[in-house]
Amino acid sequence: MPASDDYLASHPVAPAPERNDSLRVMFVHGGGSTDVTDKEQSPFARYLRARFEHFSMKAVRHTSDFELVIRTHAEEARRFQPDILVGKSQGGPTILEMMHRGIWRGPAVLCCPAIVPEVDAHLMRLPDSLPLLIVAGASDEQVPLARVEDLYAANRARLQGGCALIVVQDRHALCSLLNDAEPAP
């Protein structure tokens, strides 16, 4: 179930105190993009765009074509040369697939990664030495916390401290992460 308008309105994106001009951040949005929705205006995209001078994102319409999603984000990563990838929801498995295929070999932040056990089993074991931060909502209504904990458990020992899991008191939208003045609990 998508985040309700009331929920999003109750978690506005706080203005950026200043912009980071040294880190190159590429955002990989979640699924559900259609001709009607504009992922460029999602709360996460607005938050990151406001805080990073060097920000990139490619909105993919009709995200059910996973090969198109991978190809689009791989091309953007080659063009933009990011320092870090940030993925939200389906953006998590997209980044994991890019890592699995050797397209991306750098650090990543996965926010409520929408791992589907039957489909994404091959993504549960990541290549060595890829720094990874996983953020999940304790009350995520779309991605059960146990799935995210399984991804973390499958990689934490092998990545020798390069893999961390943070669980916040929030739902799938993770809007509580988007206010610097009141950080998520």
Secondary structure, 3 states (H helix, E strand, C coil): CCCCHHHHHCCCCCCCCCCEEEEEEEEECCCCCCCCCCHHHCHHHHHHHHHEEEEEECCCCCCCCHHHHHHHHHHHHHHHCCCEEEEECCHHHHHHHHHHCCCCCCCEEEECCCCCHHHHHHHCCCCCCCCEEEEEECCCCCCCHHHHHHHHHHHCCCCCCCEEEEEECCCCCCHHHHCCCCCCC
